[in-house]
Amino acid sequence: MDSTQVPSAATTIGHGNGGVLPTDDQDDPKQNLNQVINSIQKTLGLLHQLYLTVSSFNVASQLPLLQRINAVVTELDTMQKLADNCNIQVPLEVLNLIDDGKNPDEFTRDVLNSCIARNQITKGKTDAFKGLRRHILEELEQAFPDEVEAYREIRATSAAKHIFNKLNSTLIDYQ
C-alpha cells in the first residue's frame, strides 16, 4: 500500500510498523487507545522523515517532500478517526500543567497528597468522636450504672443481630 493511500478506520487500523490489521472489536477501549498510540508513533516517525527531507532540501527532493507531507496529513487524519473511538477524559488541570511545561505526574502527586490529607482529617474527627463517646459513657456510667449496663447489652445484642444478618445474607448470596 502506498503511504498516500488511507485505509478506512472502520475496517483497518494503523499498526506501529506501518502495516494495517483488520479490526473485529471497535468498542474495546484499550484496543482503541493502543491504535491511537500506534498512530501517534507512526506520525512522529513520519515527521522525523519530513524533517530530514526539509533539512537537506534540494530541487530533486521536491517529490519526496510532497509525498512525506501527504503521508503526515493522511496519518493525522487516520489518528483523528481513531481518536473519535477513544473516550478518555483528561482533567483540565493536567492539560494546564502540560501547557505550562510541567510534568503531569505532579497532578497525580498533588491529588494523592490531597486525599491523604483529607483522610488524616477524617480519621482525626472519627477518633475525636470515639473519644467523646467513650468519655460520655464513662460519665454516664458513674451517674446511671444500671442504664448504661442495659444500653451496652442492647448494643451487643444489636451488633450480634447485625453480624448474623450479614452472614445470613452472604450465605444466601453464595448459594
N, C-alpha and C positions, 0 to 999 in steps of 0.2 A: 504494500500500500504506500502510495506517495505521501510525504509529510504534509502536503497541502490538502489532502482529502480528509474529510471529517467523518468518522463513524457516528452513527446515531447513538446518542447517550442512552436511549431506551433499550437498545439491543446489545451494545458493547460498552466496555469500559476501557479507559486508558490504563495501561499497565506500566509499571516503573521502568521497564526496559524498552518502552515504545511500542510494544505489541498490544493487541486487543484481545480480550477474553469475553465470551458470551456470559451474560448475567441471567440468573434464574430468579433471584430474590432482590427486588429493588427496595424492599421495606426493611432490610436489616440495617440498623443504624451504624453498627460497627463496620460493616462492609462499605456502606456509603461513605463513611469517614475515611476509610482506607483508600477508596477510589479518589477522593479529593486530595488526600496526601500524596498519592502517586502522581496525580495531575500537577500538583504544585512542584514536586521534584522534577517532573519532566519539563515544566515551564522554566524552572531555574536552569536546567541543562541547556534548553533552547536559548535562553537569554545569555548564557555564557558563550555559546557558539556565535550568537549575534554580536556580542561584544568583541570577540576575536575577529570576526569578519569586518566590523566597523573600524577596529584599531589598525588593521592592515589593509584598509580600503584602497583599491585602485580601480581603474575602468573595467578591467577584466573580471573583477569580483562583484560587479553590479547585479548580475543574475542570481548568484548565491545569496547575496544580501537580501534581495527581494523575496527569495524562497524562504529564507530564515525569518523574515518579518512576517510573511504569511503563516509560517508554522507557529510562531508565537501567538499571533492573533487567533488562529484555529484552536490552539491548546487553551488559550484564555476562554474562548467560547465553550469548549468542552468542560473546562473547570467550572464555569458558571452553571452549565446544565447539571453537572454532578452535584454542585453545591446546593442546588434547589432541592435535592433529595435529602440533604442533611438538615436536621433541625437541632442545632446546637445553640444554646443561649449562653452568651458570654456577658458577665456583669460589666456594666458601663465603667466601673472603677478600673477594671483590668485594661480596657481599651485606653482609658485616660493615662494609666501608668505606662503603657506601651508608647503612646503618643509623646509622653514626657521623657522617653528614652530609658525608662526604669524597667527592672525585671518584674514580670507579672507574678513571680513567686512571692514577692513582697505582699501582694494582696492576700494570698493564701496564708502566709505567716501572720499577717495582721488579723485576719478572720479567726484563725486558731487562737491567737493570743486573746482576742476579744471574748471568744467562747470560754476560754479558761478563766478569764477574769470574772465573767458573769456566773460561771459555775461556782467559783470560790465565794462570790457574794451570796448566791442562793444557798450554798452549804452553810455559810455563816448564819444566815437567817434561820435555816432549819435547826441548826444546833442551838441557837438562841431560844427558839420556841420550845425545843425539847427541854432545855434547862429551865425555862419558865414553867412548863408543865410539871416537871419534877419538883420544883420549888413550891408550887401551889399545892400539889398533892401532899408534900411534907407538912405544909402549914395546915391543910385541911385535916390531915391525919391526927395532928395534935389536938385540934378543936373538935372534930367529929370522927373518932376512930371507927365506930360501927358503920357509919355511912360510907366511909372510904373503903372499908373491907368489902361491903356489899357492891360498891362500884367496881372494885378490882375483880370480884367474882363474875359480875356481868360482862366486863371486858374480856375476861378469859374465856367465858362461855361463847361470847360473840366471835372472838378470834378463832376458837375451835370450830364453830359452825362455818365460818368463812373458809377456813382451810379445808374442811370436809366438803363443802360445796365446790370449791375449786378442784379438789381431787376427783370428785364425782364427775364434774363437767369434763375434766381431762380424760377420764376413763371412757365416758360416753363418746367423746370425740375420737378417741383411739380405736373404739370398736367400729 
